[in-house]
Amino acid sequence: MSFRRVSQLILLTVLLIALAACGSNSEGEGSGSTSESKGKITFGQINWPENIAVTNMWKAILEDKGYDVELKLIEMGPQMSALAQGELDVAPEIWLPVQDKSYYEEYKDDANFFEDPWYTNGKVGLAVPTYMEDINSIKDLKKNKKKFNGEIVGFEPGAGTMLVTEDVIKEYGLDYELIESSTAAMVTSIKEAVDAKEPIVAPLWKPHYVFAEVDLKFLDDPKKTYGGVEKIYMATREGFGSDYEKVSKWLKNFKLNDNQLGDLMLKVKKHEDNPLKGAQKWVEENQDLVNKWVK
């Protein structure tokens, strides 16, 4: 064989190897191989029980499919700003039509808010222990300021519900201070108050595991400042749907009912030191449901 012929064969072999390498480095959503990452996807995460549960669930699902998933703990305001600037891929929990309306209005032109919710039975309001039989409406707080030391025990500042609670204070003419803390600190304060049979009022939401741990009731909201039924939506950065077409479709297929979400939250809570482990167990036990999302 001539030297020229050998050179041509070597060149052809090199080209074929190069083309194969290019193909293996693409996102490869259609490939079943998970030996190499199909890309990095960053979810915003907030320290709320349902948020921790759902973000870890998606981390378990997507990493099993070959993606590299980062969960970035960031409060609601900065999270939405990061999404709009393309610094975050997915914001998994936007409550509408009331709680996160201000964020939706501000960022609806800079991010992709999903048309359909993944959860449809949310409720938000001020809650007190059930043993406070004479406190049944937000209006009742006005004449019982001393019982509560003029304080509403809140959670992370910037959360939509915290912003709406400020509106509630104004709407009902309450001379109360909304105390900023964290979700964990708020839940601890509620449990300690209930153990001591003391008064406490806090902005809460369902789904939340605290309702299964202590007896609480929502106060009537005659002015409907908190709204009625809230639905939870996802949003992604602009361009995410084209960069990760299949994942975008999977996220849009995602739906949970009360029982499914409650079970997921409990599984994750049992593994507070390693929430991913609890989420993985839930995914294993609910593979038929997961398969409907990722079909």
Secondary structure, DSSP 8 states (H G I E B T S, - for coil): --HHHHHHHHHHHHHHHHHHHHHHHS--TT----SS---EEEEEE-SSHHHHHHHHHHHHHHHHTT-EEEEEE--HHHHHHHHHTTS-SEEEEEEETTTTHHHHHHHTTTEEE-SS-SEEEEEEEEEEETT-TT--BGGGGGGGTGGGTTEEE--STT-HHHHHHHHHHHHTT---EEE---HHHHHHHHHHHHHTT----EEEEES-THHHHS-EEE-B-TT-TT-SSEEEEEEEETTHHHHTHHHHHHHHH----HHHHHHHHHHHHTTTT-HHHHHHHHHHHTHHHHHHH--
